[in-house]
Amino acid sequence: MYWDVKTVTPLSDYRIYVEIEDGRKGIFDLKPYLDHGVFRELRDAHYFKQVGILFGAVTWPHEQDIAPETLLAEMVPLDPNLAPGIAFEKA
């Protein structure tokens, strides 16, 4: 679907860079989630870096996930004209 996540990259300070199928790009901050339920495990930096995509959603190996709708509602959008391959401070 057009709102599915196509790229996710872990960044420093519990943030992720995401690209959506429709071309939107942004930074999503997971810090507000880290003290709640299953998301506590994401505080482990090594585990946090294991982020991936399953069925268009951002996921981690132990079934934590962020739905595309949540990403779109809460991510900080990036300028769509930024050059591809822009360097981010990775986690």
C-alpha positions as CSV (number, residue, x, y, z in Angstrom):
1,M,0.0,0.0,0.0
2,Y,1.1,3.6,-0.5
3,W,1.7,4.2,3.2
4,D,3.8,1.1,3.8
5,V,7.4,1.6,5.1
6,K,10.0,0.8,2.4
7,T,13.2,1.8,4.3
8,V,14.0,2.1,8.0
9,T,17.4,3.0,9.5
10,P,18.2,3.2,13.2
11,L,19.7,6.5,14.3
12,S,21.2,7.8,17.5
13,D,19.1,8.8,20.5
14,Y,16.3,6.2,19.9
15,R,15.2,7.6,16.6
16,I,14.7,6.0,13.2
17,Y,14.8,7.3,9.7
18,V,11.8,6.1,7.6
19,E,10.8,6.2,4.0
20,I,7.2,5.5,3.0
21,E,6.2,3.9,-0.3
22,D,4.5,7.2,-1.4
23,G,7.9,9.0,-1.1
24,R,7.5,10.7,2.3
25,K,10.6,10.6,4.5
26,G,11.0,11.5,8.1
27,I,12.5,10.9,11.6
28,F,10.5,9.1,14.2
29,D,11.4,9.4,17.9
30,L,10.8,6.3,20.0
31,K,11.9,7.8,23.3
32,P,8.3,8.5,24.4
33,Y,7.6,4.7,24.0
34,L,10.6,3.3,25.9
35,D,8.9,3.2,29.3
36,H,5.8,1.3,28.1
37,G,5.3,-2.5,28.0
38,V,7.1,-4.4,25.3
39,F,8.9,-1.2,24.1
40,R,11.1,-1.3,27.2
41,E,13.3,-3.8,25.4
42,L,14.2,-1.2,22.8
43,R,16.3,0.6,25.4
44,D,19.0,-1.9,24.7
45,A,21.0,-0.2,21.9
46,H,22.1,-3.4,20.3
47,Y,18.5,-4.7,20.1
48,F,17.2,-1.3,18.9
49,K,19.6,-1.5,15.9
50,Q,17.8,-4.8,14.8
51,V,14.9,-2.8,13.5
52,G,13.4,-4.1,10.2
53,I,10.2,-4.1,8.1
54,L,7.5,-6.7,8.1
55,F,4.3,-6.3,6.1
56,G,5.0,-2.6,5.7
57,A,5.4,-1.9,9.4
58,V,8.5,-1.1,11.4
59,T,9.3,-4.1,13.6
60,W,11.9,-5.7,15.9
61,P,12.6,-9.4,16.4
62,H,10.4,-9.8,19.6
63,E,7.3,-8.5,17.8
64,Q,7.5,-4.8,18.8
65,D,6.1,-2.8,15.9
66,I,5.1,0.7,14.9
67,A,2.3,0.9,12.4
68,P,2.7,3.1,9.4
69,E,-0.3,5.2,10.5
70,T,1.5,6.0,13.7
71,L,4.7,6.8,11.9
72,L,2.9,9.2,9.6
73,A,1.1,10.9,12.4
74,E,4.2,11.4,14.6
75,M,7.3,11.5,12.5
76,V,9.1,14.8,11.7
77,P,8.9,15.1,7.9
78,L,12.1,15.7,5.9
79,D,12.2,17.8,2.8
80,P,11.5,15.5,-0.1
81,N,14.1,17.3,-2.2
82,L,17.0,16.2,-0.1
83,A,19.6,14.4,-2.1
84,P,19.5,10.6,-1.9
85,G,22.3,9.1,0.2
86,I,22.2,11.9,2.8
87,A,24.4,11.0,5.8
88,F,22.7,10.6,9.1
89,E,24.3,10.1,12.5
90,K,23.5,6.4,12.9
91,A,23.0,4.7,16.2
